[in-house]
Amino acid sequence: MGKRRWWAAVAAAAVVLATATPAWGAPDDPIADPIPEDPIQSRLGLVLAEVAQLPASTPTPPTTDNRLLRHNRINFVGEVPDRSGRLYVPDLNGPLYLVDGGTPHLYLDLVARFPNFWAARGMGSGFGFVAFHPEFARNGKFYTTHTEGKAAIDTETPTYPNQPNAVVQSVVSEWTADDPSADVFTGTRRELFRYGFGTTTHAVQQIDFNPNARRGDPDYGLLYLAVGDGGLGVSSDVPQDLGNPAGKILRIDPLGTNGPGGRYGIPRANPFVGRPGALGEIYAYGMRDPHRFTWDRGGSHAMYLGHIGQHAIEAVYEVRAGDNLGWSRREGAFTFRREDQCRLYPLPDDDAQYGYVYPVAAYDHDPPAGWSCSSDSGHAISGGQVYRGRAVPQLRGKYVFGDLVDGSVFYTEVSKMRRGKPMAPLHELQLFDTDGNVKRMTDFVGDGRVDLRFGTDAAGELYLLTKADGRLWKVVGTRNGPRTEVTPAVARNLVAHYDFDHPFPVDDARERDLGTSRTLFRLINGGEEMRVGDGAFPGGNNALELRPLPGENDDWKAGVWDEDGAESLRAFNGAKGITIMGWFKLTGQNPSPGFGAVGLAGLLSGNSDGHSVRALIEAFEVDGEMRLVALGRRIDGGASQTYAASMDWQEALPPNRWVHLAATFDYTTGRMALYRDGKPLPGFYAVPGDPWQVDGTGTSPTDPRGIKVGGSFPQDTAERNPCTCRMDSLMFLDVAASADVVAEQYRRFTRR
C-alpha cells in the first residue's frame, strides 16, 4: 500500500470501481498495480485496553530465524465453551494458556507431550491452533494441531502419503480432559490426522467448529481443518488435486469412524463424497495459505477466510462447500503464472468456465521501489472476525481484520462483501489507547513487526493479540480520530512522505514512504533507535532523532542514495517545481563544533556526490551571518541560488520547540520562498542575477540521486553539517506549492 490516499468522501464510492475494474491491457500484458487504490483512511478508531501479557517463550528446537524470536508466539484467543468465562490462548512455541480474570496460567504444554515437537522454522510451525468441542463442558474434548520434525517423518505413518521429501508433519490430536473445569489438563489423547509437508511453510493452520451450528444441525460437532499447500502450490497443481489434502479446507467428524483407520468420520454432506479420485474430507480447495477462517454469528452466517497470498494479493473469501479458490492458477482475482511469479495477469476471456471463486475483499502488497519479489515485503493478511457483540455498536456488521506483519487494522462492511460483485471497500481503522492517544500497533508493541492476530469471546467481543510483546488487547470502545494529516492539494503532488510512524516491518531501520514513490528511507547509523516518541502535532506519535557523534561516519542522519539515480524519485526528473516541508525541532548545540551549517532536508541533484542538491532547507552563513535558507539548483552541475530568511535563524528555529518549515522552488520563473508555521518568511536572494539560467523549463532531465536529512552524504561516506534535532512528517512534492497550499497544510496539522 502507500500509492495514494483518499481525501474526499466521493473517493469512497470510487474504490469499488477501482478494485473491480483495474486498467488492464491485453491478456498477455502483466498488471503493474493489481489493486490501484489504498484502503480508505477512516476516522473511526478502536480503543484498546490491555488484558494480559502472556509469558515469554522460545521455539523448540532453537531457531536462527529472527522472525520467530518474539516475546512469544501467541496466535489466537477464544472463550472456553463452558460458561466459565475463561479465555484460551495457544502459543506456537508449545504452551496452551487459560486466562481467568486477566491472569494467565499454563493449561497444557505440547513440548512436554511430544518428543518430536518442532517449531524452529516456518511462520506457522509449532502449536498451530486449539478448538474446543461445543460440548466440552460435558465431554471434556478439545483438539489441537502441531508440527513435528524429521524424526517423526522417519517413524510415524501419515493419514495420507506425505508430500514428496516431507520435512515436517502436521498432527491433529483429540484430548479428553478428566475434569473439564480443572485449571490444568489431565486426561487422555488420541491422534486423528497426520500429514507431511515438503517445506516448513503452510501446514495445517486453523482447526475449528462452526459456532452457528446447533445440536441436530448437519454441521454440529464437525471439525474444519485449514490445510496449507506446504509451499508447493507455487510450482505444482497440488492445491487443485482433489486426491491430496494440501491446499484445502477439510471437514471431518472427530467422533465418527468411517475415515482412514477409523480415527474420524467423513460427513456424508461433504461436497466430494463419492467422487472417484477425490478425498471425501474436502470441503473447499484451491488454497495457498488458508490462514484464518471464521463464521459470521449474525447475518447470513457466512464463512469468511483470510487467505495469505504469494507476492501480491491478500484476500478475504466467502467460502461455501465445494468452492475452488483457484490457487495456483489464480492469485486473488488475477491469473498467476509460475514462470513469472513476480507479476499477475488479467483473467482470460473464458474464465467463467473454470468456476473459480474470487475474493469479496482484498488488498495488494505494493512493495517498496526496487524491492525483490522474492523477498518478504512485510505484508500478510491476518483473518479477523465479524463483530456481532454489544459493547461496541459502531462495529456491528463489520468484518475486522488486519495485516499480521505491520499491524494495520482494517474493516469491511459485511453487507458489501458479496460473491460475484465488486470487492468491498477496505477502511483502515485508527487505534487509541485508553487515555485517548492515537497510536499504530507498532507504537503499542514498540516494534515494526507486530505479528497481529484476532479473536473473540463468547459474547462476540473483539480481541487483538501481538506476538511482538506477547500481549492480549480487548476492544473496549470506539472514538473518532483526527483527519488524515495530508490535504488533498498536497496529496496530488506528494512524491515522498515520511512520518516516522510507519517502520518497514522487514527492517525497522527503514521507514515506509507514504507518498506515491514508495521509496524506502534509511535511518543511518542509529537505526530504529532514531525513531523516538515525540510527535510534532496532534495524532503524530514518533519523530526522527538526529545527532552528531564523535567518531568517523557515525552521525545519526537519514536518507536515500543511488549512484545511478533513484528511479523511484523520477517525478523530480525535469520537474518544473519542488516543495520540501516538514516539522523541525532543534534539541542541542547547532551548528555542531567544527561545522558552519545545519543540514535539515534536501533532494539531491542527478549528479550529486551526496552533498550537491536540487532543493534544500538548511541553516548556514550568508554574508557573514547565520540564516535559515532555501537553496536550489536548476541544472545538474550548475550554479545554485539561495533564498535567505531575514528573520534571525534562532528565532525561526528556537530550541526545543516544534516549527513547521516549507521551502518552494519554481524552476520556470526562478522564484523561491520560505514559510514558517504556514506563513511566508520575508527574505532575500543571496546571489545576484540569474544563476539558474532560467528558460521557462524545469530541472535537468535526470533522476535525483536521493534524499538527505540531517546532514550530508546519505551514502555515509563522509559527514558534513550534522543537525542536533528532531524531524517529523517530511514531505517532498514535485511542484512549487502556493502560499495557500502551504498554509492549508499547516492548519491541517494543527487543527485535527
WOJOKA-V134501 format. One record per residue. N is the residue number from 1. RES is the residue in three letters. OMEGA is omega as a letter, one per 30 degrees, with the letter a starting at -180 (999 if undefined). D_FIRST is the distance of its C-alpha to the first C-alpha in Angstrom with 2 decimals. Layout:
BEGIN
n/res/omega/d_first
N/RES/OMEGA/D_FIRST
N/RES/OMEGA/D_FIRST
END
This chain:
BEGIN
n/res/omega/d_first
1/MET/l/0.00
2/GLY/a/3.77
3/LYS/a/5.86
4/ARG/l/8.19
5/ARG/l/9.53
6/TRP/a/12.35
7/TRP/a/15.61
8/ALA/a/18.37
9/ALA/a/19.61
10/VAL/a/20.08
11/ALA/a/16.38
12/ALA/l/16.31
13/ALA/a/18.70
14/ALA/a/16.92
15/VAL/a/13.88
16/VAL/l/16.44
17/LEU/a/17.61
18/ALA/a/14.35
19/THR/a/13.29
20/ALA/a/16.92
21/THR/l/17.86
22/PRO/a/15.52
23/ALA/a/17.58
24/TRP/l/19.12
25/GLY/l/22.04
26/ALA/a/24.84
27/PRO/a/24.54
28/ASP/l/24.71
29/ASP/l/21.97
30/PRO/a/18.68
31/ILE/a/15.55
32/ALA/a/13.35
33/ASP/a/10.30
34/PRO/l/11.16
35/ILE/a/9.26
36/PRO/a/9.09
37/GLU/l/7.90
38/ASP/l/5.69
39/PRO/l/8.06
40/ILE/l/11.10
41/GLN/a/11.95
42/SER/l/15.28
43/ARG/l/18.32
44/LEU/a/19.55
45/GLY/l/19.59
46/LEU/l/21.12
47/VAL/a/24.04
48/LEU/l/24.28
49/ALA/l/27.67
50/GLU/l/28.43
51/VAL/a/30.75
52/ALA/l/31.52
53/GLN/a/30.60
54/LEU/a/31.55
55/PRO/l/33.57
56/ALA/l/32.17
57/SER/l/32.39
58/THR/a/31.95
59/PRO/l/31.59
60/THR/f/34.76
61/PRO/l/35.67
62/PRO/a/34.17
63/THR/l/30.90
64/THR/l/29.55
65/ASP/a/25.90
66/ASN/l/24.42
67/ARG/l/21.67
68/LEU/a/24.63
69/LEU/l/26.36
70/ARG/l/25.15
71/HIS/l/27.46
72/ASN/a/27.87
73/ARG/l/25.99
74/ILE/a/26.48
75/ASN/l/24.51
76/PHE/l/25.83
77/VAL/l/28.12
78/GLY/l/30.57
79/GLU/l/34.06
80/VAL/a/37.19
81/PRO/l/38.81
82/ASP/l/42.16
83/ARG/l/41.89
84/SER/a/42.11
85/GLY/a/38.84
86/ARG/l/37.90
87/LEU/l/34.25
88/TYR/a/33.53
89/VAL/l/30.87
90/PRO/l/30.72
91/ASP/a/29.74
92/LEU/l/28.77
93/ASN/l/31.21
94/GLY/a/34.05
95/PRO/l/35.03
96/LEU/a/35.03
97/TYR/l/35.36
98/LEU/a/36.76
99/VAL/a/35.84
100/ASP/a/38.70
101/GLY/l/38.55
102/GLY/a/35.74
103/THR/l/37.72
104/PRO/l/36.54
105/HIS/a/39.11
106/LEU/l/39.18
107/TYR/a/40.23
108/LEU/l/39.97
109/ASP/a/39.03
110/LEU/l/38.16
111/VAL/a/38.60
112/ALA/a/42.22
113/ARG/a/42.74
114/PHE/a/41.44
115/PRO/l/42.69
116/ASN/l/40.17
117/PHE/a/37.14
118/TRP/a/34.22
119/ALA/a/30.89
120/ALA/a/30.53
121/ARG/a/27.75
122/GLY/a/24.84
123/MET/a/22.34
124/GLY/a/24.34
125/SER/l/27.81
126/GLY/a/30.52
127/PHE/a/31.28
128/GLY/a/28.59
129/PHE/l/29.68
130/VAL/l/32.69
131/ALA/l/33.86
132/PHE/l/37.00
133/HIS/a/39.34
134/PRO/l/39.75
135/GLU/a/43.41
136/PHE/a/42.79
137/ALA/a/45.09
138/ARG/a/47.89
139/ASN/l/47.26
140/GLY/a/45.30
141/LYS/l/42.96
142/PHE/a/39.36
143/TYR/l/37.28
144/THR/l/35.12
145/THR/l/33.23
146/HIS/l/33.11
147/THR/l/33.06
148/GLU/a/36.08
149/GLY/a/36.53
150/LYS/a/38.77
151/ALA/l/41.99
152/ALA/a/41.25
153/ILE/a/40.53
154/ASP/a/43.91
155/THR/a/45.80
156/GLU/a/44.13
157/THR/a/44.26
158/PRO/l/41.07
159/THR/l/41.24
160/TYR/a/40.21
161/PRO/l/40.33
162/ASN/l/37.60
163/GLN/a/34.98
164/PRO/l/36.55
165/ASN/a/36.78
166/ALA/l/35.37
167/VAL/l/34.32
168/VAL/l/33.65
169/GLN/l/34.96
170/SER/a/33.53
171/VAL/l/36.34
172/VAL/a/36.53
173/SER/l/39.43
174/GLU/l/41.38
175/TRP/l/42.81
176/THR/a/45.68
177/ALA/l/46.37
178/ASP/a/50.02
179/ASP/a/49.20
180/PRO/a/45.95
181/SER/a/46.33
182/ALA/l/46.67
183/ASP/l/44.30
184/VAL/a/44.52
185/PHE/l/44.54
186/THR/a/47.80
187/GLY/a/48.42
188/THR/a/47.93
189/ARG/l/45.25
190/ARG/a/45.18
191/GLU/l/42.76
192/LEU/a/41.31
193/PHE/l/38.93
194/ARG/a/38.14
195/TYR/a/36.08
196/GLY/a/35.16
197/PHE/a/31.90
198/GLY/l/31.70
199/THR/a/28.84
200/THR/a/27.81
201/THR/l/24.58
202/HIS/l/24.17
203/ALA/l/27.59
204/VAL/a/28.65
205/GLN/a/25.84
206/GLN/l/27.08
207/ILE/a/30.53
208/ASP/l/31.45
209/PHE/l/33.82
210/ASN/a/33.16
211/PRO/a/33.91
212/ASN/a/34.94
213/ALA/l/37.77
214/ARG/a/41.20
215/ARG/a/44.41
216/GLY/l/45.76
217/ASP/l/42.40
218/PRO/a/41.74
219/ASP/a/38.50
220/TYR/l/40.17
221/GLY/l/40.11
222/LEU/a/38.12
223/LEU/l/35.64
224/TYR/l/32.28
225/LEU/l/30.92
226/ALA/a/27.36
227/VAL/l/28.12
228/GLY/a/25.48
229/ASP/l/26.18
230/GLY/a/27.21
231/GLY/a/24.75
232/LEU/a/27.04
233/GLY/a/25.33
234/VAL/a/23.39
235/SER/a/26.85
236/SER/l/29.08
237/ASP/a/29.71
238/VAL/a/30.29
239/PRO/l/27.95
240/GLN/a/29.93
241/ASP/a/33.28
242/LEU/l/34.96
243/GLY/a/37.44
244/ASN/a/34.93
245/PRO/a/33.34
246/ALA/l/30.12
247/GLY/a/26.91
248/LYS/l/28.51
249/ILE/l/29.03
250/LEU/l/32.73
251/ARG/a/35.02
252/ILE/l/38.29
253/ASP/a/41.17
254/PRO/l/41.60
255/LEU/l/45.16
256/GLY/a/46.13
257/THR/a/47.98
258/ASN/l/47.58
259/GLY/a/44.72
260/PRO/l/45.14
261/GLY/a/47.86
262/GLY/a/48.26
263/ARG/l/45.52
264/TYR/l/43.60
265/GLY/l/43.93
266/ILE/a/42.15
267/PRO/a/41.90
268/ARG/a/43.73
269/ALA/l/41.07
270/ASN/a/38.38
271/PRO/a/37.37
272/PHE/l/38.56
273/VAL/l/41.79
274/GLY/l/44.56
275/ARG/l/42.52
276/PRO/l/43.98
277/GLY/a/41.79
278/ALA/l/39.22
279/LEU/a/38.79
280/GLY/a/39.80
281/GLU/a/37.38
282/ILE/l/34.33
283/TYR/l/32.70
284/ALA/a/29.57
285/TYR/a/28.20
286/GLY/a/25.76
287/MET/l/23.27
288/ARG/a/21.56
289/ASP/a/20.80
290/PRO/a/21.77
291/HIS/a/20.69
292/ARG/l/21.66
293/PHE/a/23.58
294/THR/l/25.19
295/TRP/l/27.49
296/ASP/a/27.41
297/ARG/l/30.64
298/GLY/l/31.10
299/GLY/a/30.47
300/SER/a/31.01
301/HIS/a/30.61
302/ALA/l/27.91
303/MET/a/26.47
304/TYR/a/22.66
305/LEU/l/21.01
306/GLY/a/17.71
307/HIS/a/17.40
308/ILE/a/15.59
309/GLY/a/14.68
310/GLN/a/15.71
311/HIS/a/13.08
312/ALA/a/10.66
313/ILE/l/11.00
314/GLU/a/11.35
315/ALA/l/13.94
316/VAL/l/16.59
317/TYR/l/19.99
318/GLU/a/23.22
319/VAL/l/25.74
320/ARG/a/29.38
321/ALA/l/32.32
322/GLY/a/32.37
323/ASP/l/28.75
324/ASN/a/27.31
325/LEU/l/23.52
326/GLY/a/23.94
327/TRP/g/22.70
328/SER/l/23.23
329/ARG/l/24.05
330/ARG/l/20.90
331/GLU/a/17.37
332/GLY/a/16.16
333/ALA/a/17.69
334/PHE/l/17.83
335/THR/l/20.52
336/PHE/l/20.22
337/ARG/a/22.65
338/ARG/a/23.95
339/GLU/a/25.07
340/ASP/a/21.62
341/GLN/a/19.23
342/CYS/a/16.42
343/ARG/l/16.05
344/LEU/a/16.45
345/TYR/l/19.08
346/PRO/l/20.23
347/LEU/l/22.54
348/PRO/a/26.20
349/ASP/a/28.58
350/ASP/a/30.49
351/ASP/a/27.63
352/ALA/a/29.40
353/GLN/a/32.22
354/TYR/l/30.19
355/GLY/l/29.44
356/TYR/l/25.98
357/VAL/a/24.15
358/TYR/a/20.54
359/PRO/l/17.89
360/VAL/l/18.34
361/ALA/a/14.69
362/ALA/l/11.56
363/TYR/a/7.83
364/ASP/a/6.69
365/HIS/a/5.90
366/ASP/a/4.92
367/PRO/l/7.57
368/PRO/a/9.11
369/ALA/l/11.70
370/GLY/a/14.72
371/TRP/a/13.56
372/SER/a/15.91
373/CYS/l/14.95
374/SER/a/17.70
375/SER/l/16.19
376/ASP/a/14.26
377/SER/l/10.64
378/GLY/l/10.64
379/HIS/l/9.35
380/ALA/a/12.05
381/ILE/l/12.87
382/SER/a/15.72
383/GLY/a/17.77
384/GLY/a/19.27
385/GLN/l/22.22
386/VAL/a/23.47
387/TYR/l/25.06
388/ARG/l/28.73
389/GLY/a/30.21
390/ARG/a/32.31
391/ALA/a/31.47
392/VAL/a/28.18
393/PRO/a/28.91
394/GLN/a/25.77
395/LEU/a/23.83
396/ARG/l/26.29
397/GLY/l/25.06
398/LYS/l/21.42
399/TYR/a/19.74
400/VAL/a/18.05
401/PHE/a/15.82
402/GLY/l/12.99
403/ASP/a/11.15
404/LEU/a/14.28
405/VAL/a/13.12
406/ASP/l/11.30
407/GLY/l/13.11
408/SER/a/10.80
409/VAL/a/13.15
410/PHE/l/12.74
411/TYR/l/15.52
412/THR/l/16.64
413/GLU/a/20.18
414/VAL/a/22.38
415/SER/l/24.33
416/LYS/l/21.48
417/MET/a/20.72
418/ARG/l/23.27
419/ARG/l/23.93
420/GLY/l/24.34
421/LYS/l/22.70
422/PRO/a/19.40
423/MET/a/16.69
424/ALA/l/16.58
425/PRO/l/14.08
426/LEU/l/11.85
427/HIS/l/12.56
428/GLU/a/11.34
429/LEU/l/14.70
430/GLN/a/16.14
431/LEU/a/18.46
432/PHE/l/21.98
433/ASP/a/24.78
434/THR/l/28.23
435/ASP/l/29.19
436/GLY/l/26.65
437/ASN/l/24.35
438/VAL/l/20.63
439/LYS/l/18.76
440/ARG/l/15.69
441/MET/l/16.62
442/THR/l/16.53
443/ASP/l/19.27
444/PHE/a/21.23
445/VAL/l/21.45
446/GLY/a/21.55
447/ASP/l/19.29
448/GLY/l/15.76
449/ARG/a/16.01
450/VAL/a/16.87
451/ASP/a/17.78
452/LEU/l/17.56
453/ARG/a/19.80
454/PHE/l/21.32
455/GLY/l/24.88
456/THR/l/27.56
457/ASP/a/31.25
458/ALA/l/34.05
459/ALA/a/33.66
460/GLY/l/30.03
461/GLU/a/28.78
462/LEU/l/25.31
463/TYR/l/24.76
464/LEU/l/21.98
465/LEU/a/22.77
466/THR/a/21.40
467/LYS/a/22.79
468/ALA/l/22.08
469/ASP/l/24.95
470/GLY/a/26.48
471/ARG/l/26.44
472/LEU/a/26.67
473/TRP/l/25.45
474/LYS/l/26.63
475/VAL/a/25.13
476/VAL/l/28.17
477/GLY/l/27.06
478/THR/l/24.59
479/ARG/l/24.57
480/ASN/l/22.88
481/GLY/l/20.84
482/PRO/l/20.58
483/ARG/l/18.76
484/THR/a/15.60
485/GLU/a/16.92
486/VAL/l/16.14
487/THR/l/18.60
488/PRO/a/18.03
489/ALA/l/20.30
490/VAL/a/18.41
491/ALA/a/14.96
492/ARG/a/16.51
493/ASN/a/17.16
494/LEU/a/14.78
495/VAL/a/14.14
496/ALA/a/13.48
497/HIS/a/13.32
498/TYR/a/14.13
499/ASP/l/15.19
500/PHE/l/16.08
501/ASP/a/14.79
502/HIS/l/11.70
503/PRO/l/13.43
504/PHE/a/11.91
505/PRO/l/13.23
506/VAL/a/14.75
507/ASP/a/16.72
508/ASP/l/17.35
509/ALA/l/19.08
510/ARG/a/15.92
511/GLU/l/13.56
512/ARG/l/9.86
513/ASP/l/9.68
514/LEU/l/8.38
515/GLY/a/9.96
516/THR/a/9.61
517/SER/a/11.04
518/ARG/a/8.67
519/THR/l/12.17
520/LEU/a/12.91
521/PHE/a/15.70
522/ARG/l/18.75
523/LEU/a/20.87
524/ILE/l/24.12
525/ASN/l/27.14
526/GLY/l/26.34
527/GLY/a/23.01
528/GLU/l/21.52
529/GLU/a/24.82
530/MET/l/23.86
531/ARG/a/21.39
532/VAL/a/23.92
533/GLY/a/24.14
534/ASP/a/25.23
535/GLY/a/22.88
536/ALA/a/24.33
537/PHE/l/23.82
538/PRO/a/23.69
539/GLY/l/20.45
540/GLY/a/19.68
541/ASN/a/20.43
542/ASN/l/20.35
543/ALA/l/21.60
544/LEU/l/22.10
545/GLU/a/25.71
546/LEU/a/27.59
547/ARG/l/31.18
548/PRO/l/33.83
549/LEU/a/35.46
550/PRO/a/38.93
551/GLY/a/38.15
552/GLU/l/37.23
553/ASN/l/33.58
554/ASP/l/32.34
555/ASP/l/31.33
556/TRP/l/28.07
557/LYS/a/25.92
558/ALA/l/22.39
559/GLY/a/20.76
560/VAL/l/19.82
561/TRP/l/22.53
562/ASP/a/22.98
563/GLU/a/26.57
564/ASP/a/25.77
565/GLY/a/23.52
566/ALA/a/19.81
567/GLU/a/18.57
568/SER/l/15.09
569/LEU/a/17.18
570/ARG/l/19.10
571/ALA/l/18.64
572/PHE/l/21.45
573/ASN/a/23.65
574/GLY/a/26.55
575/ALA/l/24.92
576/LYS/l/27.54
577/GLY/l/26.32
578/ILE/l/24.16
579/THR/l/23.49
580/ILE/l/22.82
581/MET/l/22.70
582/GLY/l/22.25
583/TRP/a/24.21
584/PHE/l/26.93
585/LYS/l/29.59
586/LEU/a/32.45
587/THR/a/33.45
588/GLY/a/36.37
589/GLN/l/38.66
590/ASN/f/37.44
591/PRO/l/38.23
592/SER/l/38.54
593/PRO/l/41.98
594/GLY/l/42.58
595/PHE/a/39.98
596/GLY/a/40.55
597/ALA/l/37.02
598/VAL/a/33.88
599/GLY/l/30.60
600/LEU/a/27.77
601/ALA/a/24.86
602/GLY/l/25.04
603/LEU/a/23.58
604/LEU/l/25.67
605/SER/a/27.69
606/GLY/l/27.50
607/ASN/a/30.54
608/SER/l/30.03
609/ASP/a/31.65
610/GLY/a/29.14
611/HIS/a/31.17
612/SER/a/31.58
613/VAL/l/29.12
614/ARG/l/28.07
615/ALA/a/27.32
616/LEU/l/28.05
617/ILE/a/28.90
618/GLU/l/31.67
619/ALA/l/35.04
620/PHE/a/38.06
621/GLU/l/41.69
622/VAL/a/42.69
623/ASP/l/46.43
624/GLY/a/47.07
625/GLU/l/44.99
626/MET/l/41.48
627/ARG/l/39.11
628/LEU/a/35.50
629/VAL/l/34.50
630/ALA/a/32.03
631/LEU/a/32.67
632/GLY/l/31.48
633/ARG/l/32.45
634/ARG/a/32.25
635/ILE/l/33.43
636/ASP/a/32.60
637/GLY/a/35.74
638/GLY/a/37.16
639/ALA/l/38.46
640/SER/l/36.40
641/GLN/a/37.00
642/THR/l/36.83
643/TYR/a/36.64
644/ALA/l/38.09
645/ALA/l/38.08
646/SER/a/41.60
647/MET/l/40.77
648/ASP/a/41.65
649/TRP/l/38.56
650/GLN/l/39.11
651/GLU/l/39.33
652/ALA/a/36.07
653/LEU/a/34.48
654/PRO/a/36.61
655/PRO/l/36.34
656/ASN/l/34.15
657/ARG/l/32.76
658/TRP/l/29.27
659/VAL/l/29.42
660/HIS/l/26.87
661/LEU/l/27.55
662/ALA/l/26.48
663/ALA/a/27.92
664/THR/a/27.87
665/PHE/l/29.16
666/ASP/a/30.42
667/TYR/l/31.48
668/THR/a/33.26
669/THR/a/35.69
670/GLY/a/35.72
671/ARG/l/34.92
672/MET/l/33.16
673/ALA/l/32.66
674/LEU/l/31.90
675/TYR/l/30.86
676/ARG/a/31.34
677/ASP/l/30.03
678/GLY/a/29.38
679/LYS/l/32.87
680/PRO/l/34.13
681/LEU/l/36.04
682/PRO/a/39.30
683/GLY/a/39.87
684/PHE/l/41.34
685/TYR/a/40.68
686/ALA/a/42.05
687/VAL/a/42.82
688/PRO/l/45.27
689/GLY/a/44.92
690/ASP/a/41.97
691/PRO/a/40.59
692/TRP/a/37.41
693/GLN/a/39.55
694/VAL/l/37.81
695/ASP/l/38.21
696/GLY/l/35.78
697/THR/a/32.98
698/GLY/a/29.92
699/THR/l/29.36
700/SER/l/30.06
701/PRO/l/28.17
702/THR/l/26.61
703/ASP/l/23.23
704/PRO/l/23.34
705/ARG/l/23.90
706/GLY/a/21.49
707/ILE/l/21.34
708/LYS/a/23.92
709/VAL/l/24.07
710/GLY/a/27.18
711/GLY/a/29.51
712/SER/l/29.77
713/PHE/l/29.02
714/PRO/l/25.46
715/GLN/l/26.60
716/ASP/l/28.92
717/THR/l/32.15
718/ALA/l/33.90
719/GLU/l/33.75
720/ARG/l/34.61
721/ASN/l/34.30
722/PRO/l/32.48
723/CYS/l/31.38
724/THR/a/32.38
725/CYS/l/29.81
726/ARG/a/26.51
727/MET/l/23.58
728/ASP/l/20.73
729/SER/l/17.92
730/LEU/a/18.60
731/MET/l/17.57
732/PHE/a/18.37
733/LEU/l/18.98
734/ASP/l/20.48
735/VAL/l/23.20
736/ALA/a/26.13
737/ALA/l/25.33
738/SER/l/28.34
739/ALA/l/30.06
740/ASP/a/29.05
741/VAL/l/25.31
742/VAL/a/25.72
743/ALA/l/27.89
744/GLU/l/25.59
745/GLN/l/22.67
746/TYR/l/25.11
747/ARG/l/26.31
748/ARG/l/22.86
749/PHE/a/22.57
750/THR/a/26.08
751/ARG/a/26.49
752/ARG/999/23.61
END
